[in-house]
Amino acid sequence: MNDNPFEGLVSNIETEFNQALIEKRGTITLMLARIAGATYTEAVSHGVPHGLAQEMAHDY
């Protein structure tokens, strides 16, 4: 148990920042996955071969 109130406060702030960072990274990852999926879908629907469409989405 931590007896120093300041260290406890700093620890709580650090935990909150880490949680916020994880949430932000998750949101960005989801957004990028959606964009890559849309890139693939649009490419295929416009006649781009499957393999090339996958590479395009992967590059994004």
QUIKA-V363102 format. One record per backbone hydrogen bond with DSSP energy under -1.0 kcal/mol. CO is the residue of the C=O (numbers start at 1). NH is the residue of the N-H. If there is no record, write none. Layout:
co:nh
CO:NH
CO:NH
//
This chain:
co:nh
4:8
5:9
6:10
7:11
8:12
9:13
10:14
11:15
12:16
13:17
14:18
15:19
16:20
17:21
18:22
19:23
20:24
21:25
22:26
23:27
24:28
25:29
26:30
27:31
28:32
29:33
30:34
31:35
32:36
33:37
34:38
35:39
36:40
37:41
38:42
39:43
40:44
41:45
43:48
44:47
49:53
50:54
51:55
52:56
53:57
54:58
55:59
56:60
//
